[in-house]
């Protein structure tokens, strides 16, 4: 049995994504360019406004 937690596809919060975006913002504020890569873009679009995320 896997020890990984399964997140429902209906989940509205994405704590790992939120943490990654926050860290990227902190790094970017120091003047360093940041690019986040996503393994499956279809999973990124669930419950998130992509245009707002791209702007961040």
Rosetta blueprint (number, residue, H / E / L):
1 X L
2 X L
3 X L
4 X L
5 X L
6 X L
7 X L
8 X L
9 X L
10 X L
11 X L
12 X L
13 X L
14 X L
15 X H
16 X H
17 X H
18 X H
19 X H
20 X H
21 X H
22 X H
23 X H
24 X H
25 X H
26 X H
27 X H
28 X H
29 X H
30 X L
31 X L
32 X L
33 X L
34 X L
35 X L
36 X L
37 X L
38 X L
39 X L
40 X L
41 X H
42 X H
43 X H
44 X H
45 X L
46 X L
47 X L
48 X L
49 X L
50 X H
51 X H
52 X H
53 X H
54 X H
55 X H
56 X L
